[in-house]
């Protein structure tokens, strides 16, 4: 018997960074994101030999342990171990024996929410196997707590909810970790056109998002006016993006992305660098009307809105930077799990 699950990665179209505490606690955050056809997957096979095997297929890491109530957090697949430890504790389980294999379609540090989506996928597999009473909000919040509280990994709240719910969502963030997910009913033709015009480009670099996020947090706590203004403008951007998508005013999206990019760079140092600026400027010179770096910034994926028939020219212009353009579609479904 094999228990499988999959959860989609996401593009943060607007409002990125406003889901990070303490800003979301003090001022409230707003984000618009959409899941895409790139996934984190997990598979569990029960064992009866008293062993736990953790296997990350994309990272080429495999570890074997004796079944126990707690696995040491030591830098070796800590996400996998952190989930196991939390479930054993919360549900008063006896030690389990199993093999857990995972795979993520994008590398760490890519800006597509890979680590949080992986947590959701693993939780989905365990929930299917153990028949845990977890609704969508419960599972997303548990994923957030494991990553941010238990393992003390810096970051926001949007990724766990995007992976769990799927689709295009306008999300609101409040104090005490309250999150409201508002699914948007976007016409298929608008989503198809958006996927065609929105070029996803991997810079072939990665970044440690925790450094950028920590500086962003410090700026909020210090009352840095430039940083706070940027975050409030990004909340406005989320509302602008929501209206444009619902009305099908796709030609406004590039300008909305460009508006957000100008302010996002003011949130913290390291969000951009000379190479990313050159990539962005090159895309705009060749027809893109706007874009952004995905996630916290500093590297990973960027995406650009290319109106009309400018897509090919933009892709061609980016080849000199040595990165890769990634094909994708928007998805409507979030976390799924099943037993074979």
Secondary structure as the mmCIF struct_conf table of DSSP 4:
data_model
#
loop_
_struct_conf.conf_type_id
_struct_conf.id
_struct_conf.beg_label_comp_id
_struct_conf.beg_label_asym_id
_struct_conf.beg_label_seq_id
_struct_conf.end_label_comp_id
_struct_conf.end_label_asym_id
_struct_conf.end_label_seq_id
STRN STRN1 UNK A 3 UNK A 14
TURN_TY1_P TURN_TY1_P1 UNK A 16 UNK A 19
BEND BEND1 UNK A 20 UNK A 20
TURN_TY1_P TURN_TY1_P2 UNK A 21 UNK A 22
HELX_RH_AL_P HELX_RH_AL_P1 UNK A 23 UNK A 27
STRN STRN2 UNK A 29 UNK A 46
BEND BEND2 UNK A 48 UNK A 50
STRN STRN3 UNK A 51 UNK A 56
TURN_TY1_P TURN_TY1_P3 UNK A 57 UNK A 60
STRN STRN4 UNK A 61 UNK A 66
BEND BEND3 UNK A 69 UNK A 69
BEND BEND4 UNK A 74 UNK A 77
HELX_RH_AL_P HELX_RH_AL_P2 UNK A 78 UNK A 90
TURN_TY1_P TURN_TY1_P4 UNK A 91 UNK A 92
HELX_LH_PP_P HELX_LH_PP_P1 UNK A 93 UNK A 95
STRN STRN5 UNK A 98 UNK A 104
BEND BEND5 UNK A 105 UNK A 106
TURN_TY1_P TURN_TY1_P5 UNK A 108 UNK A 109
BEND BEND6 UNK A 110 UNK A 112
HELX_RH_AL_P HELX_RH_AL_P3 UNK A 114 UNK A 130
TURN_TY1_P TURN_TY1_P6 UNK A 131 UNK A 131
HELX_RH_AL_P HELX_RH_AL_P4 UNK A 136 UNK A 144
HELX_RH_PI_P HELX_RH_PI_P1 UNK A 145 UNK A 150
BEND BEND7 UNK A 151 UNK A 151
BEND BEND8 UNK A 157 UNK A 157
HELX_RH_AL_P HELX_RH_AL_P5 UNK A 158 UNK A 165
BEND BEND9 UNK A 167 UNK A 167
STRN STRN6 UNK A 168 UNK A 173
HELX_RH_3T_P HELX_RH_3T_P1 UNK A 175 UNK A 177
STRN STRN7 UNK A 179 UNK A 183
HELX_RH_AL_P HELX_RH_AL_P6 UNK A 188 UNK A 197
STRN STRN8 UNK A 198 UNK A 202
BEND BEND10 UNK A 204 UNK A 204
HELX_RH_AL_P HELX_RH_AL_P7 UNK A 209 UNK A 221
TURN_TY1_P TURN_TY1_P7 UNK A 222 UNK A 223
HELX_RH_AL_P HELX_RH_AL_P8 UNK A 225 UNK A 247
TURN_TY1_P TURN_TY1_P8 UNK A 248 UNK A 248
HELX_RH_3T_P HELX_RH_3T_P2 UNK A 250 UNK A 252
HELX_RH_AL_P HELX_RH_AL_P9 UNK A 253 UNK A 264
TURN_TY1_P TURN_TY1_P9 UNK A 265 UNK A 266
BEND BEND11 UNK A 267 UNK A 268
TURN_TY1_P TURN_TY1_P10 UNK A 269 UNK A 270
BEND BEND12 UNK A 271 UNK A 271
HELX_RH_AL_P HELX_RH_AL_P10 UNK A 274 UNK A 285
TURN_TY1_P TURN_TY1_P11 UNK A 286 UNK A 287
STRN STRN9 UNK A 290 UNK A 293
BEND BEND13 UNK A 294 UNK A 294
TURN_TY1_P TURN_TY1_P12 UNK A 295 UNK A 296
BEND BEND14 UNK A 297 UNK A 300
STRN STRN10 UNK A 301 UNK A 305
TURN_TY1_P TURN_TY1_P13 UNK A 308 UNK A 309
HELX_RH_AL_P HELX_RH_AL_P11 UNK A 311 UNK A 318
HELX_RH_3T_P HELX_RH_3T_P3 UNK A 319 UNK A 321
TURN_TY1_P TURN_TY1_P14 UNK A 322 UNK A 322
STRN STRN11 UNK A 324 UNK A 326
STRN STRN12 UNK A 330 UNK A 330
BEND BEND15 UNK A 332 UNK A 332
STRN STRN13 UNK A 336 UNK A 339
#
